[in-house]
Amino acid sequence: MTLIRVENLEKTYYNDGVQTPALKDVSFEIQKGEFVGIMGPSGSGKSTLLHILGFLDQQTKGRYFFDGKRIDDYSPKEIARLRNKKMGFIFQAFNLLARTTVLENVKLPLLYSGIKESLRNKMAQEAISAVGLLPRIHHESSQLSGGEKQRVAIARALVNKPNVIFADEPTGNLDSASGQIVMDILERLNEEEGQTIILITHETYTAEHTQRIIRFFDGRIESDAKVDNQRSAKKFIK
C-alpha cells in the first residue's frame, strides 16, 4: 500500500530576488514497510525533500500525497497532528534536552497527547527497551556517548508508533562502530516491526542497510533502484 507519493515536485528558494532551485520535477512512490535510502552529494536536494515529506516545509510546485490524501487538503491543525502522531524524526545533531533523563527525552512527543502519565512511561520504556538502553533510562543525556544519544533519538522517534521514520544523516556524528549499531537498530525495526524508514545519507555503508536507493543530483532523481543485496549498495536491480 502506498504511503507517500510525490508528482512533479519542485522547490525554489527566493532570496533578495535570486531564485535557487532545490528540487526539479521529482516523482516517486514509497510503500508502507519500505526502507528507502535517499543519497546524493551535498546540495543535491535530499534534505529539502525530507523537510517537505515531513511537513517541515512546502513544495513550490507539484503534488504530495500522504497516506492517500493530498497534503493541500489537510488543515494546519491536521498537519500538526500528523507530524506528531504519524511521523518520527531522527537528526544528525540528536536534538536531546540537556540535563534531562533518557526517559524524559523519549516522553517528549507524548507531552500534549492527553495520554495518562503511567501509560506515557510505559510507552517510553518500551521504546527505550527497543534500542537497548533500559540500563541508562535515568541517566541524563549529557552522560551518554554519541551513539547512545542517537539511540535515545531513535526511541523518541518510535514512541508514538509512527507510520514513517525520517532519519537525516543519523550516523553523521558517530564513529563507525556506533554508526553500525544505529543502522542495525533501524534495519531490525524495518524487518521485524515493518516500520517504514526513509534514510537521508551520503555514506555507502549506511545505505547498504536499505532495500531501495533513490539517488539525487542537482535537484533531480538520477536513479531509483532496488538494492540486490542489502549488504552491497553497489549492486542494483534495474
C-alpha positions as CSV (number, residue, x, y, z in Angstrom):
1,M,0.0,0.0,0.0
2,T,1.3,3.4,-1.0
3,L,2.2,5.6,2.0
4,I,3.9,8.5,0.2
5,R,3.5,9.7,-3.4
6,V,5.0,12.8,-5.0
7,E,4.3,14.0,-8.5
8,N,6.4,16.6,-10.4
9,L,7.6,18.1,-7.1
10,E,9.6,21.3,-7.3
11,K,11.1,23.6,-4.6
12,T,12.6,27.0,-5.3
13,Y,14.1,29.3,-2.7
14,Y,13.8,33.1,-3.2
15,N,16.3,35.4,-1.5
16,D,16.7,39.1,-2.5
17,G,15.3,38.5,-5.9
18,V,17.5,35.5,-6.5
19,Q,15.9,32.2,-7.4
20,T,17.7,29.0,-6.2
21,P,16.0,25.7,-7.4
22,A,16.5,22.9,-4.9
23,L,14.2,20.2,-6.4
24,K,13.2,19.8,-10.0
25,D,10.4,17.6,-11.3
26,V,10.7,14.9,-8.7
27,S,8.2,12.0,-8.8
28,F,8.2,8.6,-6.9
29,E,6.2,6.4,-4.5
30,I,7.1,4.8,-1.2
31,Q,5.2,1.8,0.0
32,K,4.3,1.1,3.6
33,G,7.1,-1.0,5.2
34,E,9.8,0.0,2.7
35,F,13.3,1.0,3.9
36,V,14.4,3.7,1.4
37,G,17.7,5.4,1.2
38,I,18.0,8.9,-0.3
39,M,21.5,9.6,-1.5
40,G,23.3,12.4,-3.2
41,P,26.2,14.9,-2.8
42,S,25.8,18.0,-0.6
43,G,23.4,20.4,-2.2
44,S,21.6,17.8,-4.3
45,G,18.2,18.4,-2.6
46,K,17.9,15.4,-0.4
47,S,17.4,17.3,2.9
48,T,15.0,19.7,1.2
49,L,13.0,16.7,0.1
50,L,12.9,15.3,3.7
51,H,11.7,18.6,5.0
52,I,8.8,18.5,2.5
53,L,7.9,14.9,3.1
54,G,8.0,15.5,6.9
55,F,5.7,18.6,6.7
56,L,8.5,20.8,7.8
57,D,8.4,22.8,4.5
58,Q,6.2,23.1,1.5
59,Q,6.9,22.5,-2.2
60,T,6.7,25.3,-4.7
61,K,5.0,23.2,-7.4
62,G,3.8,19.6,-7.7
63,R,1.6,17.4,-5.6
64,Y,2.4,15.4,-2.4
65,F,0.1,12.7,-1.1
66,F,0.5,11.2,2.3
67,D,-1.5,8.1,3.2
68,G,-3.8,8.6,0.2
69,K,-4.6,12.2,0.8
70,R,-3.2,15.3,-0.9
71,I,-1.2,17.4,1.5
72,D,-3.0,20.6,0.3
73,D,-6.3,19.0,1.6
74,Y,-5.0,18.8,5.2
75,S,-5.7,21.7,7.5
76,P,-2.8,23.3,9.5
77,K,-4.2,21.5,12.7
78,E,-4.3,18.2,10.9
79,I,-0.8,18.6,9.6
80,A,0.5,19.3,13.1
81,R,-1.3,16.2,14.4
82,L,0.0,14.0,11.6
83,R,3.6,15.3,12.2
84,N,3.3,14.5,15.9
85,K,1.5,11.1,15.7
86,K,2.4,9.6,12.3
87,M,6.0,10.8,11.8
88,G,9.1,10.2,13.7
89,F,12.3,12.2,13.1
90,I,16.0,11.4,13.8
91,F,18.5,14.1,13.1
92,Q,22.3,14.1,12.9
93,A,22.6,16.5,15.9
94,F,20.4,14.3,18.2
95,N,18.4,17.3,19.5
96,L,18.1,16.0,23.0
97,L,17.3,18.2,26.0
98,A,20.4,18.7,28.2
99,R,20.3,17.8,31.9
100,T,17.2,15.7,31.2
101,T,17.0,12.0,31.6
102,V,16.6,9.4,28.8
103,L,13.1,8.7,29.9
104,E,12.0,12.3,29.9
105,N,13.6,12.9,26.5
106,V,11.8,9.9,25.0
107,K,8.4,11.0,26.5
108,L,8.5,14.5,24.9
109,P,6.4,13.6,21.8
110,L,3.7,12.4,24.2
111,L,3.6,15.6,26.3
112,Y,0.4,17.0,24.7
113,S,-1.1,13.7,23.7
114,G,-3.7,13.5,26.5
115,I,-2.3,10.1,27.4
116,K,-2.1,9.3,31.2
117,E,1.3,9.7,32.8
118,S,1.5,6.0,33.7
119,L,0.9,5.0,30.0
120,R,3.4,7.6,28.8
121,N,6.0,6.0,31.0
122,K,5.1,2.5,29.7
123,M,5.3,3.6,26.1
124,A,8.6,5.4,26.6
125,Q,10.1,2.4,28.4
126,E,9.1,0.1,25.6
127,A,10.8,2.4,23.0
128,I,13.9,2.6,25.2
129,S,14.0,-1.1,25.5
130,A,13.8,-1.5,21.7
131,V,17.1,0.4,21.4
132,G,18.7,-1.5,24.2
133,L,19.1,1.5,26.7
134,L,17.0,0.4,29.7
135,P,20.1,0.4,31.9
136,R,20.6,4.1,31.1
137,I,17.0,5.1,31.4
138,H,17.5,7.5,34.3
139,H,20.8,8.9,33.1
140,E,20.9,12.5,31.8
141,S,21.6,13.0,28.1
142,S,24.9,14.7,29.0
143,Q,26.1,11.5,30.5
144,L,25.7,9.5,27.3
145,S,28.0,8.7,24.4
146,G,27.2,9.9,20.9
147,G,26.0,6.5,19.9
148,E,23.7,6.3,23.0
149,K,22.3,9.8,22.3
150,Q,21.4,8.7,18.8
151,R,19.7,5.6,20.2
152,V,17.7,7.8,22.5
153,A,16.7,9.9,19.5
154,I,15.5,6.7,17.7
155,A,13.5,5.7,20.8
156,R,11.9,9.2,20.9
157,A,11.0,8.8,17.2
158,L,9.4,5.4,17.9
159,V,7.4,6.3,21.0
160,N,4.3,7.3,19.1
161,K,4.4,4.3,16.9
162,P,4.5,6.5,13.8
163,N,3.7,5.4,10.2
164,V,7.2,6.5,9.0
165,I,10.5,7.4,10.4
166,F,12.6,10.1,8.7
167,A,16.3,9.7,9.5
168,D,18.5,12.6,8.3
169,E,22.2,11.6,8.3
170,P,21.7,9.6,11.6
171,T,25.3,8.4,11.7
172,G,27.0,11.6,10.6
173,N,28.3,12.5,14.1
174,L,29.2,8.9,15.1
175,D,32.2,6.7,14.8
176,S,31.9,3.7,12.6
177,A,31.1,1.2,15.4
178,S,28.4,3.4,16.9
179,G,27.0,4.1,13.4
180,Q,26.8,0.4,12.7
181,I,24.8,-0.2,15.9
182,V,22.3,2.6,15.0
183,M,21.9,1.2,11.5
184,D,21.4,-2.3,12.8
185,I,18.6,-1.0,15.0
186,L,16.9,0.8,12.1
187,E,17.2,-2.3,9.9
188,R,15.7,-4.5,12.7
189,L,12.8,-2.1,13.1
190,N,12.1,-2.4,9.4
191,E,12.4,-6.1,9.2
192,E,10.8,-7.2,12.4
193,E,8.3,-4.4,13.1
194,G,7.5,-3.4,9.5
195,Q,8.5,0.2,10.2
196,T,8.7,2.4,7.1
197,I,12.0,4.3,7.1
198,I,13.3,7.0,4.9
199,L,17.0,7.5,5.3
200,I,19.0,10.5,4.1
201,T,22.7,9.7,3.8
202,H,25.8,10.2,1.7
203,E,27.5,7.2,3.2
204,T,27.5,3.9,1.3
205,Y,27.9,1.8,4.4
206,T,24.6,3.2,5.8
207,A,22.8,2.8,2.5
208,E,23.7,-0.9,2.5
209,H,21.0,-1.4,5.1
210,T,18.2,-0.2,2.8
211,Q,16.0,-2.0,0.3
212,R,16.0,0.7,-2.3
213,I,18.1,3.7,-3.1
214,I,16.9,6.9,-4.8
215,R,19.9,9.0,-5.9
216,F,19.7,12.7,-6.4
217,F,21.9,15.0,-8.3
218,D,21.4,18.8,-8.8
219,G,17.8,18.6,-7.5
220,R,16.7,15.7,-9.8
221,I,16.4,12.0,-9.4
222,E,19.4,10.4,-11.0
223,S,18.4,6.8,-10.4
224,D,15.9,4.8,-8.4
225,A,16.7,1.1,-7.9
226,K,16.2,-1.7,-5.5
227,V,19.2,-3.0,-3.7
228,D,20.0,-6.5,-4.9
229,N,21.9,-7.4,-1.7
230,Q,21.2,-5.4,1.4
231,R,24.8,-5.5,2.4
232,S,26.0,-4.3,-1.0
233,A,24.6,-1.0,-2.1
234,K,26.7,-1.2,-5.3
235,K,24.5,-3.9,-6.8
236,F,21.2,-2.9,-8.2
237,I,18.2,-4.5,-9.9
238,K,17.1,-2.2,-12.8
